[in-house]
Amino acid sequence: MLDQNTFTETIRAVQDIIRTSAEPMTREEILSYFKDMDLNAQQEEMVLEFLSTPHDDPQPEENEPETKEAEYEETAEKEETKESSAKKESAKDSVTDNISTSPMFQMYLEELKDIPEYTKEQQIDMYKKLLAGEESMVHALSNAWLRNVLEVAKKLAVSPEGFEDIVQEGNMALFLRLSELCGSHEKVDVEEELLTAVEEAMKSCIREQTGEDENENSVVGKVALVSEAVNYLKKQNGAQPTQKELADYVKIPEDELADILYMIDKAKKDS
């Protein structure tokens, strides 16, 4: 099975190369970036099809005045200032409204006009064909799910500025999960599998945008540092170190250290 993180990062990198390349990339050049992933012929075709699909990289209209973008950014900044002093629910509603009226969101809606809508029964039939190995269902369901991806992104996004990146991550996660399910013959709820993949990818993207991942990694690192320091000082001094001794050793303020020690103690009790 493909490593999702590696595959997603490679897809993103190749998209950037294609977008900035002066000359069109050949099939061989594109697939050379995936040579270490041991893709089969079916997966190679899916990758090429995904990278050539216009909706994966929507661009602003060339004749749109730059002043409109500046006005939009200014409006978004004013809205964010208002939201910071409002209640959480009201703030979320405001963000959603901003996204719904943003040029990027409207551009996605324009693209959806040319994509057919399927009934519930038709989608269930498409899911069955996907699991049975019908490759065309990967592309068909990628398109059919664009509306769902857009709605999930609108629901989860915390600001209009990162909306495009969130949609991109959702689309890539959707494509990857469809590729994995194609021909798998698994007895799974395909709709639930796709929704979970899309949401997890989007939430991960949002954590990166807001810096939550960095904060979490920082806390984990400090917990590990303090744990090691406790063991080291206890071994050196023959006694449990005081909070002040620990604070001096790890260079962490005592009030912050108290919180970390509480987390360490709680983890020991829970285990």
N, C-alpha and C positions, 0 to 999 in steps of 0.2 A: 504493500500500500504506500502511496506517495506521502511524503512528509508535507503536511499542509503549510507550515510556516515557510519552508524552503520553496515550495511550489508557488505560493502567493508572492513572496518577495521576488522570485524570478519573473513571474508574470508582470509584476509592477515595473521591474527594471527594463524588461523588453518593451513594454508599452512606452516608456520614456524614450528609449532608443529609437523606436519606430517613429514617434512623434517628432523627434528632433533631427532625424537623419535626412540629409539632403537628397539621397537616392532611395528608392523603394528597396526594402530588404527582401532577399530571395527566401524561398522556403527553407533551403539548406542553412542559410545564415540564422534564421529564427530558431530552427530546431537545434542548432549547435549549442545554444544556451541551456538546453534541457538534456544534453547527451549523457550526463551523469545520473539521470533519474531513471534510465532504462524504460522509457515510455514504449508501449506497444504501438502498432500502426493506428489503432483506433484512437488512442489517447493523443497521438501526434496530430491527427486530423482535427480532433476537438480543440486542441491548443491553437492551431492555425485558424480555425473558424472563430474561436473566441477573440483572438487578437485582431481579426479583420472585421469584427462587428462594430459598426459606427457608434452604437449606444454606449460602448464601454468607455469612450473617451470624448464626451460631449464638449464642444468648444463654443465660446461666445461668438455671436455673429460679428463678422469683421466690420460691418458698417455701423455697429452700435457705438455711439459716442463714448469716449473714455470718461466724460463728465458724468454720465449716468452711473457708471461703476463707482465713481467717487461719491456721488450723491447717495448711492445705496449703502456704501460702507459707512458714510457719515450717519445715515438713518439708523443703521444697525447698532452703531456705537451708542447713539442716544437711547435706543430701546434697551440696550444692555444696562445702561446706567439706571433707567427707570426700574428694570426688573430686579436689580440688586436690593431695592428698598421695598419691594412688594412681597406678598406671600408666595410660597413655593408654587402653589397651584396656579395662581395668576401669572407668575413668571413663566411657567411652562406653556400656558396658553398663549402668552405673548410671543414666545419663541416659535411656537408652531405657526402662528399667524404670519410671522416674518418669513418663515421658510416657505409657506404656501404662496406668498406673494413675491418671492425672490425670483430673479431672472433665471437662475439655474433650475429651480423647481418647475417653472413654466416651460423651460426648454425640454425637460424630461417629459412633461405632459404632452408636449407637441409631438414628440417621438412616439408616444404610446398610441396616438391616433391611428397609426398605420399597423398596429399589432392587433390581431383578432382576439376577441374575448371568448373564453370557453366556459361551457356549463360545468357544473360539479361532476356530472356523469362523464363528460368528455375528458376532464382532467384525470379522473380515476382510471379511465381506459388508457390514457397516456402514461400514467404511473406504472400500470401493468406492463405496457410495452417496453418501458424503460428498464424495468427489472428483468424482463425477458431478453434484453440485449439489443433492442432496436436503437441504433446510434442516432437516428434523426430526432429522437425524442429529447436528446440533450439540448440541441439548439431550440427545438420547439418549446420545451419547458423553460429554458432560459428566458425566452421572450415572454412566455405566458406569465412568468413570475415577476416580471419587471414592475408591475403595479404593486405587488406585495412588497417587494424590496423597497420601493419608494415610500410606501406607507409606514413600514417598520422604521426606516431611516427618519422619517418626519416625527415619529413617536419618540425615538430615542435621542435624537440630536439635541445638544445643549446650546447650540448657537448656529446661525445661518452660515457662518464662515467655513465651518468644517463639514458642511452637508455633502459636498461633492465627494470628499474622501470617504465618508461613511458609506455612501451609495456604492462607490467603487469596491470597497472591501466586501460589502454585501454581495455584489455581483460575482466577485471572484470566489467567495465562499460557496455561493450557489452553484457556480460552474464546477468547482472541485467536487462538491458532494454529489452532483448529478453524474459526473464522470465515474465516481467510485461506485455509485449504485447501478450504473448501466451494466446489465448482464450479470449482476450479482445474485439474482434469484433469491434475495433475502426476503423473509417475511417481516416486513417493517412498515410502519406508517410513513410513507414517503413524504407526505405533506409536513408531518411533524419533524422529520429528519431535516428537511430543507429549511424550515423555519428556525430550528435550533441552530443550524450552521450559520445562517444569515445573522441571527441575533448575536451569537457569540462573537462573530467576526466584527460586527459593528460596535459592540460593547468594548472589545479590545481596542479598537481604533479610537473610541471616545476616551478610554483611559489614557491612551498615549497623548491625545490632544490636551487633556486636562492635567496631565502629569501625575495621575494617580498611581500608575505603574512605578514611576520613579520613587514616589513616596513610600509605596509598599516595600520596594526593594531596599530603601534606606532603613526602614524600621527592622526588616529581617536582618540586615547587616549589623545593626546596632545590637540586636538581641544576641546574635552569635558572638559579637565582640565582648559584650558584658559577660556572657556565660563562660567564655574562655578566660576572661580576666579573673572571675570569681575562683575558678579552679586553680589558676596560676598563683594568685595571692594566697589562697588557702594552703597550697603546697609549700610556698616560700616561707610563710609566717607561722604555719602550724595552727592557724585559727581562721575562722570565718572573717573575711574583711568587713570593715564597717562601710557604711554608705559613703562617707567622706573619702575613705581610702580608695574605694572604687572610682568615685568621681574624679579624684586627682589622677588616677592611673589611666583611665580611658578618656579623660578630657571631655566629659559630658556633664552638664549642669545637674545638680543634685535632684531638682524637681523632675527633670526629664528622666533621670536615672531611676527614680522611684517608680515611675510608670513602667519602665522596662523591666525592673525587678519584679513588679506585680505580674506582668505578662509571663515572665519565666516561671514564677511560682505557680501561676494558674495552669500553665501548660503541664507542669510536673504532676499537679493534682489530677488533671483531666486524663492524663495517661496512666 
